[in-house]
Amino acid sequence: MKRLTYLFLVLFWALSAIAQDKMFASYQDLISD
């Protein structure tokens, strides 16, 4: 059970990192316009 929770946390962290990366990229696009 604890291992499953750890796996979920890692997955959530990865999704958050990807989402922030996309947001940062679109933010740079807005600035460059």
Secondary structure, 3 states (H helix, E strand, C coil): CHHHHHHHHHHHHHHHHHHHHHHHHHHHHHHHC
